[in-house]
Amino acid sequence: HFWEAFDLLGTVKNHEDSVNIIQKTYINRATDGLIDFIKVRNFTAEEYVNTIHEFPKFYNSIRKNTLEAKKAVPAIEQIFKNFKEIYPDFKPFKVCFAIGIINTGGTVSDKFVLIGTEVTTSTNSTDLSEFNNSPYSKQLADGTDENLIQEIKNMIAHECVHTQQKMDLEEDAVMCIQLHYCLYEGSCDFIGELLAKGQINNVTKVYGDKNEEALWQEFKASLCTNNADNWLYNYSTVKDKPADLGYYIGYKIVQSYYENAKDKKQALRDILHINNPLQFLEKSKYDKKTKGTQ
């Protein structure tokens, strides 16, 4: 329905008619999954038209890859199977592939894993010239057409972990928002990697592995800041390094916790139910480990 609407945009001459086409041909015909996606991300027909107008080369070049998403069904079913094996309490959600406004690779509602297919299927062959070599364009270029199904698997696995998380703080837990949010995302990268044998944040992982000790010391210096703005969702503000390095820090803490645990299935339950971030960090022994990192 999106591509049907996209093609019709070429038949109109003014902005108002373009908005009406997106509304009637795409949004008004939304499936239950797309309805949830629209609610979660507050998409509007106006935003679609504005984004398409700003990034026409991107949309034209990503079209063929978005149509390949249908081939990922067996891979998704395998992710669900893998999750059930390592975490018996896993309850799968439905998966919705939709086209968004290039701001969401994946998210969840209370019923769906929601995939922004235009972001998830972007690769190094996509025309990203309209992004002016921004940090976000580097993330969008991370992947190849040949590895497209793997890229989809990585996103599905990450978002599936979000559907299973329950990370409400204990009453006596210290409020440590920066750490908490980064553990929330890093947990999904770590468990997602176990499920899919790959993850969505290769750019940050490569940079992080080269700069791990320095990143940890910087992160630790602001550990319980009341937001994670310097570490998460910061494509518009970051300079001279990849965005979203909080995913990497959270991933490494969770990885250390898992590796130090004797009972791996219990460790996974603990990771999915982190209710005391500072206590979890201490038990992970990550801070001690990084002191030996070169």
Secondary structure per residue as TSV (DSSP state, phi and psi in degrees):
chain	resnum	aa	ss	phi	psi
A	1	H	-	360.0	-36.9
A	2	F	H	-62.2	-48.1
A	3	W	H	-69.8	-28.4
A	4	E	H	-63.0	-45.5
A	5	A	H	-65.3	-40.8
A	6	F	H	-57.8	-44.5
A	7	D	H	-65.9	-36.3
A	8	L	H	-67.9	-23.1
A	9	L	G	-60.6	-26.5
A	10	G	G	-74.5	-5.5
A	11	T	G	-101.2	-2.8
A	12	V	-	-112.9	164.4
A	13	K	-	-118.7	-5.5
A	14	N	S	-137.8	163.8
A	15	H	H	-63.7	-43.0
A	16	E	H	-60.1	-43.8
A	17	D	H	-65.4	-35.1
A	18	S	H	-62.9	-44.8
A	19	V	H	-61.3	-41.7
A	20	N	H	-63.5	-37.6
A	21	I	H	-64.5	-47.2
A	22	I	I	-61.8	-41.7
A	23	Q	I	-63.3	-49.8
A	24	K	I	-78.9	-38.3
A	25	T	I	-87.7	-27.1
A	26	Y	I	-113.7	-62.1
A	27	I	G	-68.7	-43.0
A	28	N	G	-68.5	-14.9
A	29	R	G	-105.4	20.8
A	30	A	-	-63.3	140.4
A	31	T	-	-74.3	173.1
A	32	D	H	-59.0	-37.3
A	33	G	H	-65.6	-45.9
A	34	L	H	-65.7	-35.6
A	35	I	H	-58.7	-43.5
A	36	D	H	-64.8	-41.9
A	37	F	H	-60.0	-44.8
A	38	I	H	-61.2	-40.4
A	39	K	H	-68.3	-44.5
A	40	V	H	-65.6	-39.4
A	41	R	H	-107.0	2.1
A	42	N	T	55.5	40.0
A	43	F	-	-66.0	143.6
A	44	T	-	-132.1	158.4
A	45	A	H	-59.9	-37.3
A	46	E	H	-59.7	-44.4
A	47	E	H	-65.1	-39.5
A	48	Y	H	-59.2	-48.1
A	49	V	H	-62.8	-43.4
A	50	N	H	-63.8	-39.9
A	51	T	H	-70.9	-42.5
A	52	I	H	-61.5	-40.0
A	53	H	H	-64.0	-35.5
A	54	E	H	-80.1	-30.9
A	55	F	-	-127.9	51.8
A	56	P	H	-64.0	-37.0
A	57	K	H	-65.2	-40.0
A	58	F	H	-60.4	-52.3
A	59	Y	H	-61.2	-42.9
A	60	N	H	-61.5	-38.3
A	61	S	H	-80.3	-23.4
A	62	I	H	-87.1	-12.3
A	63	R	H	-53.8	-49.4
A	64	K	H	-61.3	-36.1
A	65	N	H	-71.6	-36.2
A	66	T	H	-63.1	-32.0
A	67	L	G	-74.2	-15.0
A	68	E	G	-78.9	-13.4
A	69	A	G	-58.6	-29.2
A	70	K	G	-58.4	-28.2
A	71	K	G	-74.6	-7.4
A	72	A	G	-86.1	-2.2
A	73	V	H	-55.4	-48.9
A	74	P	H	-60.4	-36.7
A	75	A	H	-66.0	-38.7
A	76	I	H	-65.5	-42.7
A	77	E	H	-61.7	-34.6
A	78	Q	H	-68.9	-37.0
A	79	I	H	-59.9	-46.0
A	80	F	H	-59.9	-42.8
A	81	K	H	-63.5	-44.8
A	82	N	H	-61.7	-40.4
A	83	F	H	-64.1	-43.4
A	84	K	H	-62.3	-33.7
A	85	E	H	-69.2	-39.4
A	86	I	H	-92.9	-16.6
A	87	Y	-	-141.9	90.0
A	88	P	T	-56.6	-22.7
A	89	D	T	-82.6	2.4
A	90	F	-	-58.8	131.5
A	91	K	-	-124.6	111.1
A	92	P	-	-68.3	145.8
A	93	F	-	-100.1	161.5
A	94	K	E	-69.9	154.6
A	95	V	E	-116.2	129.5
A	96	C	E	-115.9	122.0
A	97	F	E	-96.7	122.5
A	98	A	E	-138.2	171.0
A	99	I	-	-105.9	128.3
A	100	G	-	-112.2	-150.6
A	101	I	S	-114.9	37.0
A	102	I	S	62.4	31.4
A	103	N	S	-125.1	2.5
A	104	T	-	-145.9	118.8
A	105	G	S	-81.6	-37.9
A	106	G	E	-166.4	151.5
A	107	T	E	-158.0	-175.0
A	108	V	E	-137.9	155.4
A	109	S	-	-118.0	-169.0
A	110	D	S	-79.9	-0.9
A	111	K	S	-129.0	-22.8
A	112	F	E	-130.1	147.5
A	113	V	E	-86.8	124.2
A	114	L	E	-112.5	118.4
A	115	I	E	-109.9	121.2
A	116	G	E	-78.9	95.2
A	117	T	H	-65.5	-31.2
A	118	E	H	-68.1	-27.4
A	119	V	H	-85.0	-46.9
A	120	T	H	-62.8	-33.6
A	121	T	T	-97.4	7.4
A	122	S	-	-71.0	138.2
A	123	T	-	-137.5	-174.2
A	124	N	T	-71.7	-4.6
A	125	S	T	-96.7	-6.6
A	126	T	S	-72.4	144.5
A	127	D	-	-76.8	105.1
A	128	L	-	-110.7	18.6
A	129	S	G	-63.0	-25.6
A	130	E	G	-76.3	-8.5
A	131	F	G	-93.1	-1.6
A	132	N	T	54.4	41.2
A	133	N	T	58.1	34.7
A	134	S	-	-73.5	163.6
A	135	P	H	-55.5	-35.4
A	136	Y	H	-65.1	-36.8
A	137	S	H	-64.5	-32.5
A	138	K	H	-66.8	-37.2
A	139	Q	H	-68.4	-41.6
A	140	L	H	-65.4	-26.8
A	141	A	T	-87.8	0.9
A	142	D	S	-82.8	94.2
A	143	G	S	144.1	165.6
A	144	T	-	-128.1	157.1
A	145	D	G	-59.5	-36.4
A	146	E	G	-65.5	-25.1
A	147	N	G	-106.6	22.4
A	148	L	H	-61.4	-44.5
A	149	I	H	-62.9	-36.7
A	150	Q	H	-63.7	-40.3
A	151	E	H	-61.8	-39.6
A	152	I	H	-65.9	-42.9
A	153	K	H	-57.5	-43.6
A	154	N	H	-60.4	-43.3
A	155	M	H	-68.2	-44.6
A	156	I	H	-59.0	-45.4
A	157	A	H	-61.3	-46.5
A	158	H	H	-58.6	-48.5
A	159	E	H	-70.7	-31.8
A	160	C	H	-61.4	-36.1
A	161	V	H	-62.9	-40.9
A	162	H	H	-56.6	-36.0
A	163	T	H	-67.6	-19.3
A	164	Q	H	-102.2	-8.3
A	165	Q	-	-74.4	140.1
A	166	K	-	-137.3	100.2
A	167	M	-	-120.9	40.5
A	168	D	-	-71.4	136.2
A	169	L	-	-70.7	143.8
A	170	E	-	-63.7	155.8
A	171	E	T	-59.7	-36.7
A	172	D	T	-96.4	7.7
A	173	A	S	-74.6	141.4
A	174	V	-	-70.9	132.8
A	175	M	-	-69.2	115.9
A	176	C	-	-137.6	76.6
A	177	I	H	-65.2	-46.7
A	178	Q	H	-57.2	-48.8
A	179	L	H	-62.7	-44.6
A	180	H	H	-60.0	-48.4
A	181	Y	H	-63.9	-38.8
A	182	C	H	-72.7	-32.4
A	183	L	H	-67.3	-35.8
A	184	Y	H	-59.3	-46.8
A	185	E	H	-79.9	-40.8
A	186	G	H	-63.6	-31.5
A	187	S	H	-60.4	-39.2
A	188	C	H	-69.9	-37.4
A	189	D	H	-64.2	-42.1
A	190	F	H	-69.3	-53.5
A	191	I	H	-67.1	-37.3
A	192	G	H	-58.4	-37.8
A	193	E	H	-66.8	-36.5
A	194	L	H	-62.2	-37.3
A	195	L	H	-78.5	-41.3
A	196	A	H	-108.6	-8.1
A	197	K	S	61.7	30.3
A	198	G	S	-172.3	170.2
A	199	Q	-	-145.7	169.1
A	200	I	S	-83.1	-12.5
A	201	N	-	-115.8	54.3
A	202	N	H	-63.8	-36.1
A	203	V	H	-62.1	-47.5
A	204	T	H	-68.9	-33.5
A	205	K	H	-66.5	-42.9
A	206	V	H	-62.3	-47.6
A	207	Y	H	-64.8	-43.0
A	208	G	H	-62.0	-42.4
A	209	D	H	-62.8	-29.8
A	210	K	H	-81.3	-20.7
A	211	N	S	-130.8	29.2
A	212	E	H	-59.4	-50.1
A	213	E	H	-62.3	-46.0
A	214	A	H	-63.2	-41.2
A	215	L	H	-63.6	-42.5
A	216	W	H	-64.6	-42.1
A	217	Q	H	-63.9	-39.3
A	218	E	H	-65.2	-43.2
A	219	F	H	-65.1	-45.5
A	220	K	H	-63.3	-31.5
A	221	A	T	-65.5	-20.2
A	222	S	T	-127.6	33.3
A	223	L	T	-50.2	-46.4
A	224	C	T	-110.0	28.0
A	225	T	-	-53.3	147.3
A	226	N	S	-80.8	14.0
A	227	N	-	-153.2	171.6
A	228	A	-	-119.6	31.3
A	229	D	T	-61.5	-27.7
A	230	N	T	-84.6	-5.0
A	231	W	T	-127.2	-18.7
A	232	L	S	-134.3	144.4
A	233	Y	S	54.3	40.3
A	234	N	-	-117.7	34.7
A	235	Y	T	-60.5	-31.6
A	236	S	T	-81.3	-12.3
A	237	T	T	-119.1	-20.4
A	238	V	-	-71.3	146.9
A	239	K	-	-137.7	143.0
A	240	D	S	65.1	14.1
A	241	K	S	-164.2	166.3
A	242	P	-	-65.2	155.1
A	243	A	S	-78.9	169.5
A	244	D	-	61.9	34.8
A	245	L	H	-70.1	-12.2
A	246	G	H	-64.4	-29.8
A	247	Y	H	-58.0	-43.9
A	248	Y	H	-66.1	-46.3
A	249	I	H	-60.3	-46.5
A	250	G	H	-60.6	-42.4
A	251	Y	H	-57.4	-46.1
A	252	K	H	-68.8	-37.0
A	253	I	H	-65.1	-45.2
A	254	V	H	-64.6	-42.3
A	255	Q	H	-58.5	-43.5
A	256	S	H	-64.1	-41.1
A	257	Y	H	-60.2	-46.6
A	258	Y	H	-64.4	-44.6
A	259	E	H	-65.8	-30.0
A	260	N	H	-85.5	-9.7
A	261	A	-	-84.0	136.5
A	262	K	S	-78.5	-39.1
A	263	D	-	-98.6	100.7
A	264	K	H	-68.6	-36.5
A	265	K	H	-66.8	-38.3
A	266	Q	H	-67.7	-36.7
A	267	A	H	-60.1	-41.5
A	268	L	H	-63.7	-40.4
A	269	R	H	-62.2	-41.2
A	270	D	H	-62.1	-41.8
A	271	I	H	-65.5	-37.6
A	272	L	H	-76.4	-12.6
A	273	H	T	-130.3	47.9
A	274	I	-	-69.1	110.6
A	275	N	-	-117.7	5.4
A	276	N	-	-149.4	85.0
A	277	P	H	-56.0	-43.5
A	278	L	H	-66.4	-39.3
A	279	Q	H	-65.2	-40.3
A	280	F	H	-63.3	-43.7
A	281	L	H	-58.6	-43.9
A	282	E	H	-63.1	-44.3
A	283	K	H	-68.1	-25.6
A	284	S	H	-70.0	-24.3
A	285	K	T	63.5	19.9
A	286	Y	H	-67.2	-40.2
A	287	D	H	-59.4	-39.8
A	288	K	H	-68.3	-37.4
A	289	K	H	-65.2	-41.9
A	290	T	H	-68.7	-20.4
A	291	K	T	-65.2	-17.5
A	292	G	T	-101.3	2.4
A	293	T	-	-76.7	136.6
A	294	Q	-	-93.5	360.0
